[in-house]
């Protein structure tokens, strides 16, 4: 097995991250036994909680709210330092005063998704019925489940219509689900580096990662918390495999090539001779400090099940028939996880359904992760789309 740096047993479940699962460093919306969330698997989840962050100020008529939906390994800390890692907000390139997600104009909300580990109820949370962590007793969830939970939060905040829903990757899936499940509540939607359903290739990569986690002897059938262990090796390998899909061949070559790591000649061993090997091992070992292994299983499975057309007799255009939501779909030329062909299929379905839609394919070698990086064209397009929608909405004076 790849030699990802081991965690000591006493730190196997990062104490800060463990605390965040039930008592997050953010706002929390509690939903009691009288407000169950009906899941696609047929289970009523209650009680449960949603952890979220807000930025900016909600205007008097509550018309300037933007919901940001995070990706698989993201969380609600989109624009503030992360309470566990201390790193800056994951979308600081886009969010802040004067930026595309302008907090001087908009009231931005980002909630931790259902099944995650940063304060919204999931497998790392305490099951109130047993007093123990949920683990694999937590019901299997879907992207629509996540969106229904978010809708309950938006209701709690007293917001009827969202000015925009914005997200990339798994966040883009949530964006597309919002626009089909609640078309009258979404004025505009910015869906980035995503698709209306997961491809067979992506499901295969997720299964590889899940099997790596479950094959780790420290996983203990998902009860690693009770055993005082943590499947750091398996989760680290899963992260390494997934991280490769977020990059591109050109990006890997530009950053690492075949350069050696702190040596001139090969060691003729299975040590990390190449820089790219060392980089992946670092990605794996740092990831296990901030993420829950069971949450990884649940969230990847939710992405696998996602298929907008499934609820519309297999006809994607029917999902958008008559929608009044304004759409902007963005893809990146080097993204082979969610290639442009899938974005074009989404755009064609939107056109067939009569939706207002703009589309941009951005040329970059930064791969799938381009939506999280400083890509000026993407930032400009995002700003222009939101400003255009804002002018129609009356939030921004037309130029």
N, C-alpha and C positions, 0 to 999 in steps of 0.2 A: 504494500500500500504506500502511496505517496507520503513522504515524511513531512506532513504539515506539523508545524510546531505545536506540541502538546500543551494543553492547559492543565494546571495542577488541579487535583480533585476538589480542593476547597474553593477554587475559582471557576469551576466548570460551568456554573451558571452565574454569569456576571451579576454581582449583588445589585448594582445600580439598575441593570436591565430587569432583574427580577422584581425590584420594587416598582418599576415603571409599569409592569403588566397590570397591577391592581391599583396603584396609586401614582398615576402619571403626573409629570411636571407639565401640565397643560390644563385647559378647561375640560370639564367632564359633564356629560349629559347622562343622567341616570334614568332608566326606564324600568318601572316596577313590574310586579307580577300581573298587574292589570293592563299592561301595555306590551303584550308579547309580539315578537317579530316572527311571522310565519316564514319558515325557510322552504326552499324548493324541495328539500328532502322530506318534507311533511312534518317537521318538528316545530313546535312553538318555543322559541327561545325567550325565556324570561326568568328572573330579571336579567338585564344586561346593561352595559354602559358604552358610551362612545367618547373617546378622547379627541379633542380638537384644538386648533389654534385659530385665532383671527388676527387680521392686520387691517388697519385703516378704520374708517367710521361708516356705519350704516346710515344712509341719508333718511330724511324724514318720511318719504313715501316708500322706503325699503326697496328701491329699484336698482341699486348699484352693487348687489351682492354677486360675487364670483366664487364658485366652488372649484377648488383645485383638487384633483384626484391623483393620488400618488401611485407610483409603480411598485413592483413586487417587493423590492428591498427598501422602499422609502417609508415615510411616516408623516405625521402631521407637522413636523418641524421644517416646513418649507422655506421659512424666511427668518429663522432665529437659530442661535447655536444649539446643537443637539445636546440634551441633558446627560447622555451617556458618553458620547465620543468627544464632545466639545467642538466638533467641526461646524463650520458655518451652515446655514440653511441650504438644502440641496438644490433650490432653484433661485439662488441669489442673482443669477444672470438675468432673470425675468421679473422678479418681484421686488418692489421697493418704490420709494418716492421718485416719480419721473420715469420709471421703467415701464415695460409693456404692461405688467400687472401693477399699475400705478396706485399705490396705497394712499395717495392724495385724492384720488378720484373714486376708487373702488373699495368696497368692503370685502376682503378676501378671507375665505374660510377654507381650511384644510383639515379633514378628519382622518384619524387612523382607521384603516379599513377593518371590518369585521374579520376575525381570525388572525389578526396580526398580534404584536407583542408589546406595543407601546401604549397600552391603556384602554383600547377597545377590546371588548370581550373576545377571547379566543382560547386556544389550547393551553396557553401559558398563564391564563387567569385562574382564579380560585372558583371552583364550582360551589355555589352557595348551598347546594343540596348535600354535599359531602364534606365540605371544608378542606378538600384537597384540590390540587390543580386539575383542571379538566383533562389534560393529555388527550389521548385518542377517544375519550368519552365525548369530546366535543363533536357536535354533528358536522357532517361534511357540508361545506357552503359553496355558493356560486357567486359570480359577478352580480347577477340580479339581486341576490340577498344583500350584498354590500350596498347596492344602490338603494334598496328599500330602507336599510338602516340609515343611510345618509338622508333620505327623504324625511324620516322621522326627526332627525336632528334639525333639518331646515324648517320643519313645522314648529319644532320647539323654539327656534329662534324668531318665529313669527314672520317668516319670509314666504310669500306666495310664489313669486316668480324669480328665478335666478337670471341675472343679466347674462351670465355666461357660465358654462361648465368647461373646464380646461384640464387636459391630462395627456401624458405620453405613456406608451407601452401599456401596462395593465391599467394605468390611469386613463389612457385613451379608450380602452375597452369600457371602463365605467362611464366615460363621457358619451360614447355611442349608446350605451344602455340607458342612460338618463334621457337621451333625446328620443328614444323609442318608448320607454316606459312612462315618461312624463313629458310628452311633447309640448303641452300647454304651459309647463313650468320652466322651460328652457328657451330663453330668447335667442341665444347664440351658443355655438359649440365649437371648440377648437380641439380637434382630435389629431394627435401627433404620433407617428411611428407605431401604428397599431393596425388592427384588423377587426372585422366583425366576427371572426371565428379563428380559433387556433389551428394552425396547420399540423399535418401529421409529423413533420420534422420537429416542430416545436414541442409537440406532445412527447415525442421520442426523447428529446433532450431533457425534458422535465422528468420523465420516467427514469432516465439514467441517474439524475440527481437524487430522486427519492430512494432508489435502490441503494445508492451509496450511503445515504443516511441510515436506512433500515438494516443494512448489512454490518454497520458498526456494532460490535458487541456491547458498547456502552449505551446503545439506544434502549435496550431493555423493553422492547415492545411499546415504546413511547412513554415508559414510566421511569425515565432516567432521573427525574427530580427525586423521586422516592428512594432511588438506589444511590443517591449522592454521586452520580456520574454525569457525563455529558458526551454525546456522540460527536466530539469535535473533529475527529478524523473524517468521518463520513460527511458531515456538513461542510467541512473545508474542501473536500474533493468535489462536492456538489457545486459549491461556489466557484471553484476553479473552472469546471466544465461550463457553467453558465456564463462566466465572465468572458470566455473566449467568444461566445455568441454575441456579446455586446460590442465587440470590436470588429475590425475588418483586417483582412490580410495586409492591406497597405498600411494601416495604422500600426499593426504589430511590427511590420518591417521597418517603418520609419522610427519607431520608438526603440526597437531592440535588435532587429536584424538577427545575425548569428553571433552577436558579440558575447564574449565570455564574461562571467561574473567574478571579478576580483582575481583573475588568473589569466595566464597566457596560453596554457596548454591544458588539454582535457585531463581529468583525474583518472579516467578509465574506471569510474564507479557510477553509482546512481545518485551522487550528490547533485546539487543544482549547478551544473557547469555553465549553463547559459543564462543570460540576464532574464530572458523571458520565463525561464523556469523559476527563478528566484522571485520574479514579480508575481507569478500566479500563486506561489506558495504564500507570499505575503498577503495577497488578496484573500486566500482561504483562511489563514490564521487570524487575520483582523476581523473577518466577517463573523466568526463564531463568537466573538466577544460581545457583539451587539444584536445578534439575531437568535430567535428560538427555532430549534430544529423541527419541532412539530408544526410550527407556523409555516415553515418552508413547505412542508408536505401539503398543508391545507390550501395555501395560496396558489401554489403551482397547479393543484388539482382544479381549483376554481377557474383558472385561466384555461385549462384544458377543456372544461365543459362549456366554455363560452361559445355561443352560436346564435347571433341575433335572428337569423332567418328561421331557426327551428320553431319559433313561436308564431311564424307566419307562413305555415305550409311550405317551408323551404324556399320561399320567394323573398329575397332580400328587399327588393323594391317596395314590397307591401308594408314593410316595417316603417317606411317613411312616407307612405301615401298621404298627401294632404298636409304634411307638417309645415308649420310656419317658422320653425327654427332656422336660423342662419348658420351655415356650416363653413368651416375652413378645415381642410384635410391636408396634412403635411407629411411628406416622406423624405428620406435621405438616400442618395444614390448608392451608398456603400452599406446600407442596412440590409443584411441578408436574413435577419431574424424576422422582420416584418418588411419584406421588399416592396418596392413601389407598385408592382403588379397588384398586390392586395389592396393598397390604397386606391388605385385606379378602379378596382372592382367596387369599392365602397362608393366612390364618386359616381360611377355609372348607375349604381342602385339609387343613390340620392337624386340624380338627374331624372331617372325613370319614375321616381316617386313624386317629382315636381318640386323638390326642395331647392332653396337658394344655396348654392355651394360654390366655393372657390377652392382651387387645388394648387399646391406648390410642391415640386420635387426639388430639393436643395442638393446641389453638388458638393460633396464633402467626402473625405476618406476616413472620417471619424467613427463610422459605423453606427450601430443602433443607439449608442450612448450620446450621439450628437445632440439630442434634444436636451441633455443635461449640461452641455458644455457651452463655451462662448463661441457660438456660430452666428456672426452678425446678420446673415440673411434670415435665419430663423427668428431672431429677436425682432428684426424689422418687420417681418411678415406678421408676427404675432401682434405687435403694436398696431400696425395698420388695420388689421382685421378688427381688433377690439375698438379702435377709435372710430372706424366706419360704423360698426354696430352701435357704438355709443352715441354717434351723431343721430342715428335713426331713433334710438331710445330716448334721446333728449338729455343724455348725460354729458355730452360734449358738444360744444358749438361747432357747427359745420364750417369748414374753412372755405 
